[in-house]
Amino acid sequence: MAKGLRKGLTSYGDEGFALFLRKAFIKAMGYSDDALDRPIVGITNTYSDYNPCHGNAPALIEAVKRGVMLSGAMPMVFPTISIHESFAHPTSMFLRNLMAMDTEEMIRAQPMDAIVVIGGCDKTLPAQIMAAASVDLPTVVVPVGPMVVGHHKGEVLGACTDCRRLWSAHRAGEIDEAEIETVNSRLAPSVGTCMVMGTASTMACITETLGLSLPMSATIPAPHAERIRLAEASGAVAARMAVDGGPRPSELLTPRAFRNATVVMQAIGGSTNGIIHLTAIANRTPHRYDLDMLDEIGRTVPVLVDLKPSGAHYMEHFHHAGGVPKLLAQLGELIDLDAGTVAGGTLRDIVAKAEDVPGQDVIRPRSAPIKPEGSMAVLYGNLAPGGAIIKQAAASARLLQHTGRAVVFDSVEDMAARIDDPELDVSADDVLVLRNTGPKGAPGMPEAGYLPIPKKLGRQGVKDMVRISDARMSGTAFGTIVLHITPESAVGGPLALVASGDMIRLDLAGRRIDLLIDDGEFERRRSLLKTSPAPAMPKRGYARLFQQTVLQADEGCDFDFMVRPPDETP
């Protein structure tokens, strides 16, 4: 197999000429023959002025390059698109698959023997790992790291759990305009990803558990010098992998690795978005992700990491308590420690070196968990025949067995127009229902599942209600919220049949979410639904591709043509 600059030659019908021309042009950059004869490590550049999460990417790139060169290989940096949660319209999830395709094709198109991908904000790590799984080139993942905490009036603040909490207080009239503007300048005090257990932190912990990144990579704060040293070490590992040819993602992304990742996701109080991303990653391999496994693990694995929104602390505290290696040690036999890593050993080797920090209370022992069961549970029922997800660790215990009257919103726009209407017929015991917010319906399955509490109820002191939708929710959010209802309403899922005034029952213990109407009425409404006109198909471009091919939430929201058949090799 060709290596280095000879790999993947441009097609001119003359391979000798193709190499000659490639070398002639790259020498215009000032490279010597010695440099060009080395193994090549590609390094993705996901820096963007629109992406403050990746504000430290240039420094990380330089450190990775240093690690590669000190180890005798040649680093080559190339750009891919960059996605930030609050700057992506209509939603970052709409663009995740585009970033995965961009990254995959740039890895395939350009000569490299190994790859270092640098990312962090919620959809970038999943997109990069999806690409790596498809290409199956030796890959090291370098997360950008979480930002440090902020402070306001003596209180520690974290984006974006406290963003949501304080904004809700502002909506309820508890915080005035001047103070909310002051808070706005203090919530995100440095570059890096959210410092709570949102999707970015969840995916960084999952990546480390999958063995795709070096120990402690998930938790080192973005501005710390230790993050730079980790990047240099990652470059050195990639240089070695470029020579050795592995381990490849296919050797690491095994069924036991996906199970380990699920155990950790439950134990950290992880984001529900992690389920969609793990499913999409698994679908890029010969394996599949099993929602029933997720639920089974959730019944037996407690939440051990005391981080917001399920607990009290922040990512830098998790790091100083020992990070993912210490968590794996606490999980004990719940983790398959024989799973491999890019470092060349196994998780067992990493656990053996886990730091013991006397007095820390962020990573709990299994005898004293934050929550006795895992972060998430899977619900079924006549509203969710394909499944739905609830983050029980961030829910109100009193609402986990609840029957209430539906208050239905047909879209995000409908909700925005009516949620704060003083005349809205709604009480604290009702169930807020949002539909047409799934993969196809929105499009892009926005993080709209965190329906705001109606302003008039917020002013009465209501902090939580049961809310259900076919949308997603930020991992930073708190509340009794049922998400990812499958199939979505836009493709005729049962959520489309709900009418305001219907009774809905949430039964966490029974793992069900049900619309309480009889079978005859259910079928009558379904027959009427079949006559409704389908939404207009986008006329062109990526939006049309997305609408035509995106899968449902239980299949990872990837494109149907990107899923690898079980018997297909990369």
N, C-alpha and C positions, 0 to 999 in steps of 0.2 A: 504494500500500500504506500502511495506517495506521502511524503511528509514535508513540512515547512513550505517554502515558497513554491515547490513543485506540486502542491496539492490543489486540486480543482482548477486546472488550467483553463483559461478562456478558450472557447472553441473557435479556432481559425482554420482548422483542417491541417495544422502543422504544429505538433506539440513543441518541437524544438524552437520554432519561431515564437510560440506563445510564451515560453519561459524567457527567451531573449528579450521580448518586448516588455514583459512584466518587470524584469530586472532593470531594464533601461529606464523605465518611468519611475520606479521606486527609488532609483539612485538619484533622481532629481531632488529627493528629500534629504540627500546627504548621507545615506546609509552606505556602509562599507560592505565588501564581499563577506568579511568575517561575520558581520551582523546578520546578513541575509542568508548565511548558511546555518543559522541556529534554528532550533525548534521554535515555533511561533505560538505565543499565547495571546489570543484576542481578549480585549477588555472593552466591555460596553460602557459608553458614556451616556448616562441618562440625566445629565445636568440640564436644567432649564430655568430661565428666569421666572417661569410660571410655577415652579415646583420647589417651595421652600423646604420640603422634606429632604430634598436632595441637594441642599445648599452646600454640604460638605463633600459632594461627589468629586470635585476637582482635586481636593487634597487626598481623597481615597485613591483616585486614579494614579496620582504620582507615587503613592506608597506601594500600590500593587506593581506598578512598573519597576520600582526599585527592587522589590522582592523577586520579580521575574529575572531582572538583569543580574542581580547578585547570585542567582542560581544558574546562570549560564544560558538562559533562553532569551528570545526576542519578543518584547511586548509590542502589540499593535492595537491602538485605541480606535474605536469606531463608534459612531452615534447610532442610537435608536430613538424612537419617540419616547416621551416622558409623560406620565399621567399623574396629576394631583387631584385629590378628592374634590376640593372646593373650587377648582378651576375648570373642570371637565363638564361640558354640556353635551347631551342632557344629563349624563351620569358617567362616572368613571368606568362602571361595569360595561357600558356600551362600547368602550374602547379597549377593554382588556384583551379581547381576542385579536384586535388589530395589532396591539403591541406584541402579542405572542407570535403572530405571523411575521411581523417585521423582524423581530429578534431571530426567529428561526431561519428566515430566508437570508439574513445578513451573515449568520454563522455558516450556512451552507454555501453562500456565494463567494466567500473570501477565504483565503488559505489560513488555517490555524489548526494547531494540534491539540489545544486545550482552550478553554474559555473561562474567564472570570466575569460574572454578571454582577453589577452593582445596582441595588435598588432598595426601596423601602416602603414608599407610600402604597396604600392598601393593595392596589391591583398590579403593581410592578413586579413584586416577587412572584406572585402566582403566574403572571404572563411569562416571566423569564424562565421559570421552572417548567412550565408547559412546553416552551420552546426547547429547552435543554432535553426534556424527556423525548421529544420528537426527533431531534437530531442525534442524540446519544453520543455526543462528544464529551470527553472528560470535562467536568464543570465544577467550579468552585463558586459559591454564592457569597457575596459580601453585602450584608444589610447595612444601610446607612446609619442605623442606630436611632434610639429614641432621644427626643429633646430633654433638657433638664426641666425641673419643675419651676412654676412661677409662684408669686406670693401676692396676696392682697389683704390688707388689714389683719395681718398676722396669720392668715389662713394659707395653706399650701394649695396651689391651683394646678390643674392638669387639663390639657386639651385632649379629648374634647368632652369628657364626662362633665367637667365643671362648666364648660361652655353651655351645655344643654341645661344643666341645673340652674345656673344663674340667669340664662335667657328666660327660662320658665318663671323664675322669680320676678324678672322684669315684666313679663307679660301679665303676671298676677298683680302688678303694681307695688311689689315689695322693694324694687330697686329702681331708682329714677334714671333719667337719661344721662345725667352727668356721670353717675357711678358706673353704669354699664359701659360707657365709653372708656372709662379708666380701666375697667376689667378687660376690655377688648385689647388693650395694649400690654397686658400682663399675662395673658393665658398661654401664649406661645413665646417664651423668652429666648429660644435659640433655634437654630436649624435642627432638622431631625424629624422623626415621626412622632405621633401622639405618645405621650409618656404614661398612658393608662393601657389596660389590656384590651385595646381596640383591635381592629383587623390587622394593622401593620405589625403590632407587637405579637399578635397571635401567629401570623404567618412567619415572623422571624423565629419564634420558638419552635414552630412546626419544621421550618427549614433546618434548624440545628438538630432537631430530633431525627429527621430523615437522613442525617449524616451528610448533607450537602454543603454545610458550612463548618467552620472551625469552632471549638468550644468557646463559650461566652459571647459568640458573635451576636446573639439575639438581644443582649441586655446592655452592653457597653454604651454609655451615653454618647450621642453623636459628636459633641464638642471635645470629648476627652482624648488625650494623647494615646491612650490605650487602644482606641478605635483605629488610629493611624497605624499603630504597630500590628494590630490584627490584619489590616489590609496588606501590609508588607509580608506578613507570614502567609497570607492567602496566595499572594503572588508566587512565593517560593513553592508552595504546595502545587500550584498550577503548573509551574515549570517542571517539576518532577513528574507530574501526570502526563505532560506533553511528551516526555521521553518514554515513560512506562506504558502509556496507552490506557491508563485506568487508575482507579475504578471509574467506570462509566455510570451514568444515571441508571441504566438498566440493571446494573449490579446492586444499586442502592435502593431503588424504588421498587421494593418487593412487598408482598402482602404483609409480612411482619413489620416492615417499616411503616406502612400505612396504619397498621394497628397501633404501633407505638405512638405515631403522630396523633391518633385519635385519643389515646390515653392522656397524653400531655395536653391536648386541646381541652379535654374535660377537666383536668386537674388545675389548669391555670385560669379557669373561668373565661375561656376563650370566646372569640367573636363567632356568631352564627355564620358570618361570611366565610369563615374557614372551611365550613362543610362544602360550600359550593366550589371553592378553590381546590380542596383536596379531591373532590369528585372529578373536576376537570383534569387535574394532574394525573390521577389514576387512569382516566380514559385515554391519556396519551401513551399509556403503557399497555401491556397485554392484560393488566389486572383491572378490577372494577372496585368502586367504593360502595360499601353496603350500609344503608341507613339503619338497618336492624342491628348491625354491629355497633354503630354509634350509640344507639339507645341501650343496648346490653351493657356496653362499657360505662355509660352514664349511670346505670343503676349500681355499679360496684366501685367506681373510682370517685373518691371524694375531691372536692375543690380544696387544694392545699396552699395555693398562692393567694396571699391577702392583698390583692390589688383592686383598685377601682376599675369598673363599676361594681364588681361583686364584693369588694373589700374596701380597705382604707389606704393602701400605699400606692407607690408609683414605680415605674420601671427601674429607675436608678437605685431604689431601695432593694428591688429584686436582684439587681446585679451585685450590690454590695453584700447581699445575703448568700451568694454562691451561684446565682443564675440557674440555667437549665441543668448543668451537671449535678448541682445539689438537689434539684427537684427530682431528677432521675434516680438519685440515690435514695431519696425518701419514698419513691414509688416502689422500689424493691422489685419483687417478682412480678409486678404488674407490667413491667417493661421487659421485652426480649433483648437482653444486653449483648447478644451475639450478632446483632445487626451491624453492618459495616458503616464506615464513614470515609469522607474524602481524605482524612488524615492518614488513612492506610490501616488503621486498627479497627476496633469495635467500640460500641458504646460502653462496654465493660471497662475498657482502658480509660475512657473519659471519667466514668463514675469513680474509678479507683483514685483519681486525682482531684475529685471534687473538694472544694474548700469547706472546712467546718468553721462556721463563724459563731462563736459563743454569744448567746443572748439575742440573736436575731429572731424576729417573730414574723417575718414575711413569708418564709417557706415553712409551713407547718408539718409536723410529723403526722402520719396517718391516724395516730391515736387522738389528735386534737385538730381536726380539719376545720376549715372555714364553713363548709357546707358538707353534709354527710353524703350527698350524691353529686354527680358531675354537673358541669355547667349547663348542658343542653339535653333536651329530650325530644323524641320524635312522636308526633301525633298522627293518628289516622282518623277515619270517621267519614260521614257522608259529605262533609265539606272539603275533605282532603284525602281522596282515595289514593293519591300518589304520595301522600305524606305532607307534613308541615313541621316546622321547628319552633320550639320555644326555649328561650334562654332562662331556665328556671332559676339559675343562680342570681339573676338580676331582677327577678320578679317579686311581687308582694305575696307572701305566703297566704294571706287571707283570700286572694283572688284565684288561687290555683285550682279550686273547686268552685265554679261560679256559673250561674245561669242568669242571663240578662237579655234585655230587649235590644235588638239591632238598630243602630243608627247608621244608615248606609250613605257612603260617598262614592260616586261613580268614577271619579278621577282625582288626581292631585289638584287640578284646577277647581273642581267642584268642592273639594275639601277646603282649599284656601279661601274660596268665596263664602262658605257658610259656617266654618267651624267656630268663628267668634261672633256670629249673629246672635244678638240677645234673644231673638225669637226662636232660635233652634230648640226643638223639643228634645232635650237630653238631660239625663240625671247621672249621678255618679255610679249607679248600678248598671247602667246600660253598657252595651258592647259596641265600640266604634268599629265600623267595617269600611275598609278602603279596597276598591277593586280596580281592575285595568291598570295595574302597576307592576305586572310581571315582565318576563323577558321580552315578549312581543308587544304587550299592551301598552307599555309606557312610551317608547321602548327602552330597553336597557335595564329594567328591574332596579329602579332607584332606591336609595335608602330613605324611602318615604314611610316605612312601616312604623316609625316612631311618630305616630299621629300625636299632635299636640293636644293637651288637655284643653277643652273649650274654655275660653277666657273667663266666662261667668262662673264656671266650676272652679277654675284655678283661684279665683278671688274668694271662693268659699273655703279654700284650704285643701281641695282635692289634689292629690299628688300622683295618683295612679288610677288607671282604669284598664279593663281588658280591651285590647285592640288587636284586630286581625286583618291580614292583607295577604296579597300575593307578591308584595314587595320585599325588599331587604331592610335591615336595620344596621346602623353603625354599631360596631362592637363596643363603642364608648357609651352607649345609651343604656338607661335603666328603665324597667317597666315590665308589666305583664302583657307581653306582646307575642302573638302568634304570627309567624312569618312563612314565606316560601310556600304558601298553599298551592298544591299541585294536583291536577293541572290548573293553570292560571285562568282567570275569568275570560280573558280575551280570546282564548281558543275553546270556549264553551265549558270551562270548569264550573263546578257547582257554586262557587262564590258568586257567579253571575246570576244565580237564581234567588239570592237573598233579597228580601224586601224590608224596608224600615218597619219596625214593629214586630217582626219575627223574633222568636226566642232562640238563643244560641247557648249551648252548654259547653263549657271548657271543663274537662275532667283529666287533670294531669295524672292522677293515680291510675286511671284506666287508659291513659294515653290516647284520648279521643277529643275531637272537636266536631260538634254535630249541630246541624240546623234542625230544630224541633218542629218539623211539619210531617204530615203523614206521606206515605209513599205515593198515593194518588196525586196529591198536590205537587209533590216533587216532580213527578212525570209530566203533569200538566204544564208546569212552568218550563220544563226542559223542551217540550214540544213547541212552545211559543218562542223560545230562544232560538231555535233552528231557523226561524223566519227572519231574524234580525240581520241586517246587511253587515257584511264583513268590513273591517276598517280598510281604508285605502292603502294599497301597497306603495311604498316609496318608489319614485320613478327611476332613480339611478343611484350608482355609487355604493359606498359601504353600507349606507342605511338599507338599501334594497337587499344586499347580500345578507345583512344581519337578520332582517325580517324573514327572509326566505329559509334560512338555515339554522337559526339559533335553537338550541335545545332547551328543555324545561329545567327548573331548578334542581330537581332530583338527578339530572344527568349533567350537572355542572355548568349549564349555560354556555357551553362551547358550541362551535359550529358542527353540524352533523358530519361533515366530510373530514373533520380533523380527528375524529375518534379513531383510535387504532384498533383494528380487529384483533382478537386474541391470538391469532396464528400469524400475524404479520410482524416481520422484523423491521427495525428502523431503516 
